[in-house]
Amino acid sequence: MLPLEALLNIGSQLIDRLWPDPQKAAEAKLELYKLQSSGELQTMLAQMEINKVEAANPSLFVAGWRPCIGWGCATALFYQYLLRPLVIGFAPSFGIIPPPFPGLDENLWQLMMGMLGLGGLRTFEKIQGVTK
Protein backbone atom coordinates (compact mmCIF):
# COMPACT_ATOMS: atom_id res chain seq x y z
CA MET A 1 0.00 0.00 0.00
CA LEU A 2 1.36 3.42 -0.93
CA PRO A 3 1.86 5.96 1.87
CA LEU A 4 -0.90 8.21 0.55
CA GLU A 5 -3.36 5.31 0.35
CA ALA A 6 -2.42 4.27 3.89
CA LEU A 7 -2.98 7.83 5.11
CA LEU A 8 -6.39 7.97 3.43
CA ASN A 9 -7.29 4.59 4.92
CA ILE A 10 -6.31 5.73 8.43
CA GLY A 11 -8.16 9.00 7.93
CA SER A 12 -11.31 7.17 6.85
CA GLN A 13 -11.12 4.88 9.87
CA LEU A 14 -10.70 7.85 12.21
CA ILE A 15 -13.65 9.62 10.63
CA ASP A 16 -15.80 6.52 11.12
CA ARG A 17 -14.91 6.51 14.81
CA LEU A 18 -15.24 10.25 15.41
CA TRP A 19 -18.52 10.79 13.52
CA PRO A 20 -21.20 8.27 14.49
CA ASP A 21 -23.68 9.90 12.07
CA PRO A 22 -23.12 8.23 8.66
CA GLN A 23 -24.09 11.39 6.77
CA LYS A 24 -21.55 13.54 8.67
CA ALA A 25 -18.90 10.83 8.25
CA ALA A 26 -19.53 10.74 4.50
CA GLU A 27 -19.18 14.53 4.30
CA ALA A 28 -15.92 14.42 6.26
CA LYS A 29 -14.56 11.66 4.01
CA LEU A 30 -15.48 13.72 0.97
CA GLU A 31 -13.48 16.63 2.37
CA LEU A 32 -10.55 14.28 3.04
CA TYR A 33 -10.59 13.11 -0.57
CA LYS A 34 -10.85 16.73 -1.74
CA LEU A 35 -7.65 17.45 0.23
CA GLN A 36 -6.03 14.48 -1.46
CA SER A 37 -7.07 15.61 -4.94
CA SER A 38 -5.93 19.19 -4.32
CA GLY A 39 -2.43 17.96 -3.48
CA GLU A 40 -2.39 19.03 0.17
CA LEU A 41 -1.98 15.47 1.45
CA GLN A 42 0.94 14.92 -0.93
CA THR A 43 2.53 18.08 0.43
CA MET A 44 2.15 16.79 3.98
CA LEU A 45 3.72 13.44 3.07
CA ALA A 46 6.59 15.20 1.29
CA GLN A 47 7.23 17.32 4.39
CA MET A 48 7.25 14.18 6.54
CA GLU A 49 9.89 12.64 4.28
CA ILE A 50 11.99 15.82 4.47
CA ASN A 51 11.72 15.69 8.26
CA LYS A 52 12.94 12.07 8.29
CA VAL A 53 15.94 12.85 6.10
CA GLU A 54 16.73 15.94 8.15
CA ALA A 55 16.56 14.03 11.43
CA ALA A 56 18.90 11.32 10.09
CA ASN A 57 21.58 13.83 9.03
CA PRO A 58 24.85 13.41 10.97
CA SER A 59 25.33 17.19 11.25
CA LEU A 60 24.11 18.64 14.55
CA PHE A 61 23.17 21.87 12.76
CA VAL A 62 20.80 20.01 10.43
CA ALA A 63 19.38 17.29 12.66
CA GLY A 64 19.55 19.13 15.96
CA TRP A 65 17.66 22.34 15.33
CA ARG A 66 14.21 20.92 16.17
CA PRO A 67 15.33 19.33 19.45
CA CYS A 68 17.19 22.54 20.32
CA ILE A 69 14.06 24.63 19.82
CA GLY A 70 12.01 22.04 21.71
CA TRP A 71 14.34 22.00 24.72
CA GLY A 72 14.52 25.79 24.64
CA CYS A 73 10.74 26.00 24.70
CA ALA A 74 10.52 23.42 27.51
CA THR A 75 13.10 25.35 29.54
CA ALA A 76 11.22 28.60 29.03
CA LEU A 77 7.92 26.99 30.09
CA PHE A 78 9.59 25.48 33.16
CA TYR A 79 11.01 28.89 34.11
CA GLN A 80 7.82 30.90 33.43
CA TYR A 81 5.22 28.62 34.97
CA LEU A 82 7.08 26.63 37.62
CA LEU A 83 10.44 27.99 38.77
CA ARG A 84 9.63 31.72 38.75
CA PRO A 85 6.31 31.46 40.66
CA LEU A 86 7.75 29.02 43.20
CA VAL A 87 10.79 31.19 43.94
CA ILE A 88 8.69 34.35 44.16
CA GLY A 89 6.13 32.57 46.37
CA PHE A 90 8.39 30.61 48.74
CA ALA A 91 11.59 32.67 49.02
CA PRO A 92 10.05 35.17 51.49
CA SER A 93 9.16 32.20 53.75
CA PHE A 94 12.90 31.64 54.19
CA GLY A 95 13.68 35.31 54.75
CA ILE A 96 15.00 35.81 51.22
CA ILE A 97 13.78 38.72 49.18
CA PRO A 98 14.41 37.71 45.56
CA PRO A 99 15.10 40.32 42.93
CA PRO A 100 12.32 40.87 40.40
CA PHE A 101 12.35 37.99 37.92
CA PRO A 102 11.67 38.91 34.32
CA GLY A 103 8.59 37.29 32.87
CA LEU A 104 8.05 35.85 29.44
CA ASP A 105 5.17 36.95 27.26
CA GLU A 106 2.25 34.82 26.09
CA ASN A 107 3.83 34.17 22.68
CA LEU A 108 5.55 31.24 24.33
CA TRP A 109 2.35 29.21 23.99
CA GLN A 110 2.15 29.98 20.27
CA LEU A 111 5.70 28.71 19.84
CA MET A 112 4.92 25.56 21.79
CA MET A 113 1.76 24.84 19.80
CA GLY A 114 3.68 25.26 16.57
CA MET A 115 6.47 23.01 17.76
CA LEU A 116 4.03 20.31 18.79
CA GLY A 117 2.40 20.36 15.39
CA LEU A 118 -0.93 21.55 16.65
CA GLY A 119 -1.27 23.77 13.63
CA GLY A 120 -3.00 20.81 11.97
CA LEU A 121 -6.23 22.10 13.44
CA ARG A 122 -6.71 24.07 10.22
CA THR A 123 -7.02 20.79 8.34
CA PHE A 124 -9.56 19.62 10.91
CA GLU A 125 -11.54 22.83 10.39
CA LYS A 126 -11.48 22.26 6.63
CA ILE A 127 -12.81 18.74 7.09
CA GLN A 128 -15.54 20.10 9.37
CA GLY A 129 -16.43 22.70 6.71
CA VAL A 130 -15.75 25.64 9.04
CA THR A 131 -13.22 27.23 6.67
CA LYS A 132 -12.49 26.92 2.98
mmCIF file of the C-alpha atoms, coordinates in Angstrom:
data_MODEL
# 
_entry.id   MODEL 
# 
loop_
_atom_site.group_PDB 
_atom_site.id 
_atom_site.type_symbol 
_atom_site.label_atom_id 
_atom_site.label_alt_id 
_atom_site.label_comp_id 
_atom_site.label_asym_id 
_atom_site.label_entity_id 
_atom_site.label_seq_id 
_atom_site.pdbx_PDB_ins_code 
_atom_site.Cartn_x 
_atom_site.Cartn_y 
_atom_site.Cartn_z 
_atom_site.occupancy 
_atom_site.B_iso_or_equiv 
_atom_site.pdbx_formal_charge 
_atom_site.auth_seq_id 
_atom_site.auth_comp_id 
_atom_site.auth_asym_id 
_atom_site.auth_atom_id 
_atom_site.pdbx_PDB_model_num 
ATOM 1   C CA . MET A 1 1   ? 0.000   0.000  0.000  1.00 0.00 ? 1   MET A CA 1 
ATOM 2   C CA . LEU A 1 2   ? 1.355   3.421  -0.933 1.00 0.00 ? 2   LEU A CA 1 
ATOM 3   C CA . PRO A 1 3   ? 1.863   5.962  1.873  1.00 0.00 ? 3   PRO A CA 1 
ATOM 4   C CA . LEU A 1 4   ? -0.901  8.206  0.546  1.00 0.00 ? 4   LEU A CA 1 
ATOM 5   C CA . GLU A 1 5   ? -3.360  5.310  0.345  1.00 0.00 ? 5   GLU A CA 1 
ATOM 6   C CA . ALA A 1 6   ? -2.424  4.267  3.886  1.00 0.00 ? 6   ALA A CA 1 
ATOM 7   C CA . LEU A 1 7   ? -2.983  7.828  5.106  1.00 0.00 ? 7   LEU A CA 1 
ATOM 8   C CA . LEU A 1 8   ? -6.393  7.966  3.426  1.00 0.00 ? 8   LEU A CA 1 
ATOM 9   C CA . ASN A 1 9   ? -7.292  4.585  4.923  1.00 0.00 ? 9   ASN A CA 1 
ATOM 10  C CA . ILE A 1 10  ? -6.306  5.726  8.432  1.00 0.00 ? 10  ILE A CA 1 
ATOM 11  C CA . GLY A 1 11  ? -8.157  9.003  7.929  1.00 0.00 ? 11  GLY A CA 1 
ATOM 12  C CA . SER A 1 12  ? -11.312 7.167  6.854  1.00 0.00 ? 12  SER A CA 1 
ATOM 13  C CA . GLN A 1 13  ? -11.119 4.879  9.873  1.00 0.00 ? 13  GLN A CA 1 
ATOM 14  C CA . LEU A 1 14  ? -10.700 7.847  12.211 1.00 0.00 ? 14  LEU A CA 1 
ATOM 15  C CA . ILE A 1 15  ? -13.646 9.622  10.630 1.00 0.00 ? 15  ILE A CA 1 
ATOM 16  C CA . ASP A 1 16  ? -15.803 6.517  11.118 1.00 0.00 ? 16  ASP A CA 1 
ATOM 17  C CA . ARG A 1 17  ? -14.913 6.507  14.815 1.00 0.00 ? 17  ARG A CA 1 
ATOM 18  C CA . LEU A 1 18  ? -15.244 10.252 15.407 1.00 0.00 ? 18  LEU A CA 1 
ATOM 19  C CA . TRP A 1 19  ? -18.524 10.795 13.525 1.00 0.00 ? 19  TRP A CA 1 
ATOM 20  C CA . PRO A 1 20  ? -21.202 8.274  14.490 1.00 0.00 ? 20  PRO A CA 1 
ATOM 21  C CA . ASP A 1 21  ? -23.681 9.903  12.068 1.00 0.00 ? 21  ASP A CA 1 
ATOM 22  C CA . PRO A 1 22  ? -23.120 8.230  8.663  1.00 0.00 ? 22  PRO A CA 1 
ATOM 23  C CA . GLN A 1 23  ? -24.088 11.392 6.769  1.00 0.00 ? 23  GLN A CA 1 
ATOM 24  C CA . LYS A 1 24  ? -21.550 13.537 8.665  1.00 0.00 ? 24  LYS A CA 1 
ATOM 25  C CA . ALA A 1 25  ? -18.901 10.830 8.252  1.00 0.00 ? 25  ALA A CA 1 
ATOM 26  C CA . ALA A 1 26  ? -19.525 10.736 4.502  1.00 0.00 ? 26  ALA A CA 1 
ATOM 27  C CA . GLU A 1 27  ? -19.185 14.526 4.302  1.00 0.00 ? 27  GLU A CA 1 
ATOM 28  C CA . ALA A 1 28  ? -15.922 14.425 6.261  1.00 0.00 ? 28  ALA A CA 1 
ATOM 29  C CA . LYS A 1 29  ? -14.565 11.655 4.015  1.00 0.00 ? 29  LYS A CA 1 
ATOM 30  C CA . LEU A 1 30  ? -15.481 13.718 0.971  1.00 0.00 ? 30  LEU A CA 1 
ATOM 31  C CA . GLU A 1 31  ? -13.478 16.634 2.372  1.00 0.00 ? 31  GLU A CA 1 
ATOM 32  C CA . LEU A 1 32  ? -10.554 14.280 3.043  1.00 0.00 ? 32  LEU A CA 1 
ATOM 33  C CA . TYR A 1 33  ? -10.588 13.114 -0.572 1.00 0.00 ? 33  TYR A CA 1 
ATOM 34  C CA . LYS A 1 34  ? -10.847 16.734 -1.741 1.00 0.00 ? 34  LYS A CA 1 
ATOM 35  C CA . LEU A 1 35  ? -7.654  17.453 0.233  1.00 0.00 ? 35  LEU A CA 1 
ATOM 36  C CA . GLN A 1 36  ? -6.034  14.484 -1.462 1.00 0.00 ? 36  GLN A CA 1 
ATOM 37  C CA . SER A 1 37  ? -7.071  15.611 -4.938 1.00 0.00 ? 37  SER A CA 1 
ATOM 38  C CA . SER A 1 38  ? -5.925  19.195 -4.316 1.00 0.00 ? 38  SER A CA 1 
ATOM 39  C CA . GLY A 1 39  ? -2.430  17.960 -3.481 1.00 0.00 ? 39  GLY A CA 1 
ATOM 40  C CA . GLU A 1 40  ? -2.392  19.028 0.171  1.00 0.00 ? 40  GLU A CA 1 
ATOM 41  C CA . LEU A 1 41  ? -1.977  15.470 1.452  1.00 0.00 ? 41  LEU A CA 1 
ATOM 42  C CA . GLN A 1 42  ? 0.937   14.924 -0.934 1.00 0.00 ? 42  GLN A CA 1 
ATOM 43  C CA . THR A 1 43  ? 2.533   18.077 0.430  1.00 0.00 ? 43  THR A CA 1 
ATOM 44  C CA . MET A 1 44  ? 2.152   16.788 3.984  1.00 0.00 ? 44  MET A CA 1 
ATOM 45  C CA . LEU A 1 45  ? 3.723   13.444 3.074  1.00 0.00 ? 45  LEU A CA 1 
ATOM 46  C CA . ALA A 1 46  ? 6.591   15.199 1.288  1.00 0.00 ? 46  ALA A CA 1 
ATOM 47  C CA . GLN A 1 47  ? 7.225   17.319 4.391  1.00 0.00 ? 47  GLN A CA 1 
ATOM 48  C CA . MET A 1 48  ? 7.247   14.183 6.543  1.00 0.00 ? 48  MET A CA 1 
ATOM 49  C CA . GLU A 1 49  ? 9.892   12.642 4.280  1.00 0.00 ? 49  GLU A CA 1 
ATOM 50  C CA . ILE A 1 50  ? 11.987  15.820 4.470  1.00 0.00 ? 50  ILE A CA 1 
ATOM 51  C CA . ASN A 1 51  ? 11.717  15.691 8.260  1.00 0.00 ? 51  ASN A CA 1 
ATOM 52  C CA . LYS A 1 52  ? 12.937  12.067 8.289  1.00 0.00 ? 52  LYS A CA 1 
ATOM 53  C CA . VAL A 1 53  ? 15.945  12.850 6.100  1.00 0.00 ? 53  VAL A CA 1 
ATOM 54  C CA . GLU A 1 54  ? 16.729  15.943 8.146  1.00 0.00 ? 54  GLU A CA 1 
ATOM 55  C CA . ALA A 1 55  ? 16.557  14.026 11.428 1.00 0.00 ? 55  ALA A CA 1 
ATOM 56  C CA . ALA A 1 56  ? 18.904  11.325 10.093 1.00 0.00 ? 56  ALA A CA 1 
ATOM 57  C CA . ASN A 1 57  ? 21.576  13.826 9.026  1.00 0.00 ? 57  ASN A CA 1 
ATOM 58  C CA . PRO A 1 58  ? 24.847  13.414 10.971 1.00 0.00 ? 58  PRO A CA 1 
ATOM 59  C CA . SER A 1 59  ? 25.331  17.191 11.253 1.00 0.00 ? 59  SER A CA 1 
ATOM 60  C CA . LEU A 1 60  ? 24.111  18.637 14.545 1.00 0.00 ? 60  LEU A CA 1 
ATOM 61  C CA . PHE A 1 61  ? 23.165  21.869 12.763 1.00 0.00 ? 61  PHE A CA 1 
ATOM 62  C CA . VAL A 1 62  ? 20.803  20.009 10.425 1.00 0.00 ? 62  VAL A CA 1 
ATOM 63  C CA . ALA A 1 63  ? 19.378  17.287 12.659 1.00 0.00 ? 63  ALA A CA 1 
ATOM 64  C CA . GLY A 1 64  ? 19.551  19.133 15.956 1.00 0.00 ? 64  GLY A CA 1 
ATOM 65  C CA . TRP A 1 65  ? 17.660  22.337 15.329 1.00 0.00 ? 65  TRP A CA 1 
ATOM 66  C CA . ARG A 1 66  ? 14.215  20.922 16.169 1.00 0.00 ? 66  ARG A CA 1 
ATOM 67  C CA . PRO A 1 67  ? 15.327  19.328 19.454 1.00 0.00 ? 67  PRO A CA 1 
ATOM 68  C CA . CYS A 1 68  ? 17.190  22.536 20.323 1.00 0.00 ? 68  CYS A CA 1 
ATOM 69  C CA . ILE A 1 69  ? 14.055  24.629 19.817 1.00 0.00 ? 69  ILE A CA 1 
ATOM 70  C CA . GLY A 1 70  ? 12.007  22.036 21.707 1.00 0.00 ? 70  GLY A CA 1 
ATOM 71  C CA . TRP A 1 71  ? 14.336  22.002 24.720 1.00 0.00 ? 71  TRP A CA 1 
ATOM 72  C CA . GLY A 1 72  ? 14.524  25.792 24.643 1.00 0.00 ? 72  GLY A CA 1 
ATOM 73  C CA . CYS A 1 73  ? 10.739  26.001 24.698 1.00 0.00 ? 73  CYS A CA 1 
ATOM 74  C CA . ALA A 1 74  ? 10.522  23.415 27.508 1.00 0.00 ? 74  ALA A CA 1 
ATOM 75  C CA . THR A 1 75  ? 13.101  25.349 29.543 1.00 0.00 ? 75  THR A CA 1 
ATOM 76  C CA . ALA A 1 76  ? 11.219  28.605 29.025 1.00 0.00 ? 76  ALA A CA 1 
ATOM 77  C CA . LEU A 1 77  ? 7.923   26.990 30.090 1.00 0.00 ? 77  LEU A CA 1 
ATOM 78  C CA . PHE A 1 78  ? 9.586   25.484 33.160 1.00 0.00 ? 78  PHE A CA 1 
ATOM 79  C CA . TYR A 1 79  ? 11.006  28.886 34.114 1.00 0.00 ? 79  TYR A CA 1 
ATOM 80  C CA . GLN A 1 80  ? 7.822   30.901 33.426 1.00 0.00 ? 80  GLN A CA 1 
ATOM 81  C CA . TYR A 1 81  ? 5.225   28.615 34.971 1.00 0.00 ? 81  TYR A CA 1 
ATOM 82  C CA . LEU A 1 82  ? 7.080   26.630 37.623 1.00 0.00 ? 82  LEU A CA 1 
ATOM 83  C CA . LEU A 1 83  ? 10.443  27.991 38.768 1.00 0.00 ? 83  LEU A CA 1 
ATOM 84  C CA . ARG A 1 84  ? 9.634   31.722 38.753 1.00 0.00 ? 84  ARG A CA 1 
ATOM 85  C CA . PRO A 1 85  ? 6.312   31.456 40.659 1.00 0.00 ? 85  PRO A CA 1 
ATOM 86  C CA . LEU A 1 86  ? 7.750   29.015 43.196 1.00 0.00 ? 86  LEU A CA 1 
ATOM 87  C CA . VAL A 1 87  ? 10.788  31.187 43.938 1.00 0.00 ? 87  VAL A CA 1 
ATOM 88  C CA . ILE A 1 88  ? 8.688   34.348 44.162 1.00 0.00 ? 88  ILE A CA 1 
ATOM 89  C CA . GLY A 1 89  ? 6.133   32.569 46.372 1.00 0.00 ? 89  GLY A CA 1 
ATOM 90  C CA . PHE A 1 90  ? 8.385   30.608 48.740 1.00 0.00 ? 90  PHE A CA 1 
ATOM 91  C CA . ALA A 1 91  ? 11.590  32.674 49.016 1.00 0.00 ? 91  ALA A CA 1 
ATOM 92  C CA . PRO A 1 92  ? 10.051  35.167 51.491 1.00 0.00 ? 92  PRO A CA 1 
ATOM 93  C CA . SER A 1 93  ? 9.160   32.198 53.755 1.00 0.00 ? 93  SER A CA 1 
ATOM 94  C CA . PHE A 1 94  ? 12.896  31.642 54.193 1.00 0.00 ? 94  PHE A CA 1 
ATOM 95  C CA . GLY A 1 95  ? 13.682  35.310 54.755 1.00 0.00 ? 95  GLY A CA 1 
ATOM 96  C CA . ILE A 1 96  ? 15.004  35.810 51.218 1.00 0.00 ? 96  ILE A CA 1 
ATOM 97  C CA . ILE A 1 97  ? 13.782  38.721 49.182 1.00 0.00 ? 97  ILE A CA 1 
ATOM 98  C CA . PRO A 1 98  ? 14.405  37.715 45.561 1.00 0.00 ? 98  PRO A CA 1 
ATOM 99  C CA . PRO A 1 99  ? 15.102  40.321 42.926 1.00 0.00 ? 99  PRO A CA 1 
ATOM 100 C CA . PRO A 1 100 ? 12.321  40.871 40.397 1.00 0.00 ? 100 PRO A CA 1 
ATOM 101 C CA . PHE A 1 101 ? 12.352  37.992 37.919 1.00 0.00 ? 101 PHE A CA 1 
ATOM 102 C CA . PRO A 1 102 ? 11.673  38.913 34.317 1.00 0.00 ? 102 PRO A CA 1 
ATOM 103 C CA . GLY A 1 103 ? 8.591   37.292 32.874 1.00 0.00 ? 103 GLY A CA 1 
ATOM 104 C CA . LEU A 1 104 ? 8.055   35.852 29.440 1.00 0.00 ? 104 LEU A CA 1 
ATOM 105 C CA . ASP A 1 105 ? 5.170   36.949 27.264 1.00 0.00 ? 105 ASP A CA 1 
ATOM 106 C CA . GLU A 1 106 ? 2.246   34.821 26.092 1.00 0.00 ? 106 GLU A CA 1 
ATOM 107 C CA . ASN A 1 107 ? 3.828   34.171 22.676 1.00 0.00 ? 107 ASN A CA 1 
ATOM 108 C CA . LEU A 1 108 ? 5.551   31.236 24.330 1.00 0.00 ? 108 LEU A CA 1 
ATOM 109 C CA . TRP A 1 109 ? 2.347   29.212 23.993 1.00 0.00 ? 109 TRP A CA 1 
ATOM 110 C CA . GLN A 1 110 ? 2.152   29.982 20.272 1.00 0.00 ? 110 GLN A CA 1 
ATOM 111 C CA . LEU A 1 111 ? 5.701   28.708 19.842 1.00 0.00 ? 111 LEU A CA 1 
ATOM 112 C CA . MET A 1 112 ? 4.919   25.559 21.793 1.00 0.00 ? 112 MET A CA 1 
ATOM 113 C CA . MET A 1 113 ? 1.764   24.838 19.804 1.00 0.00 ? 113 MET A CA 1 
ATOM 114 C CA . GLY A 1 114 ? 3.676   25.261 16.568 1.00 0.00 ? 114 GLY A CA 1 
ATOM 115 C CA . MET A 1 115 ? 6.470   23.015 17.764 1.00 0.00 ? 115 MET A CA 1 
ATOM 116 C CA . LEU A 1 116 ? 4.032   20.309 18.788 1.00 0.00 ? 116 LEU A CA 1 
ATOM 117 C CA . GLY A 1 117 ? 2.396   20.360 15.389 1.00 0.00 ? 117 GLY A CA 1 
ATOM 118 C CA . LEU A 1 118 ? -0.933  21.546 16.655 1.00 0.00 ? 118 LEU A CA 1 
ATOM 119 C CA . GLY A 1 119 ? -1.269  23.769 13.626 1.00 0.00 ? 119 GLY A CA 1 
ATOM 120 C CA . GLY A 1 120 ? -2.998  20.811 11.971 1.00 0.00 ? 120 GLY A CA 1 
ATOM 121 C CA . LEU A 1 121 ? -6.232  22.105 13.441 1.00 0.00 ? 121 LEU A CA 1 
ATOM 122 C CA . ARG A 1 122 ? -6.712  24.070 10.222 1.00 0.00 ? 122 ARG A CA 1 
ATOM 123 C CA . THR A 1 123 ? -7.018  20.790 8.336  1.00 0.00 ? 123 THR A CA 1 
ATOM 124 C CA . PHE A 1 124 ? -9.558  19.618 10.915 1.00 0.00 ? 124 PHE A CA 1 
ATOM 125 C CA . GLU A 1 125 ? -11.537 22.826 10.385 1.00 0.00 ? 125 GLU A CA 1 
ATOM 126 C CA . LYS A 1 126 ? -11.478 22.256 6.629  1.00 0.00 ? 126 LYS A CA 1 
ATOM 127 C CA . ILE A 1 127 ? -12.808 18.739 7.093  1.00 0.00 ? 127 ILE A CA 1 
ATOM 128 C CA . GLN A 1 128 ? -15.538 20.105 9.373  1.00 0.00 ? 128 GLN A CA 1 
ATOM 129 C CA . GLY A 1 129 ? -16.428 22.699 6.713  1.00 0.00 ? 129 GLY A CA 1 
ATOM 130 C CA . VAL A 1 130 ? -15.749 25.640 9.045  1.00 0.00 ? 130 VAL A CA 1 
ATOM 131 C CA . THR A 1 131 ? -13.222 27.226 6.669  1.00 0.00 ? 131 THR A CA 1 
ATOM 132 C CA . LYS A 1 132 ? -12.489 26.918 2.979  1.00 0.00 ? 132 LYS A CA 1 
# 
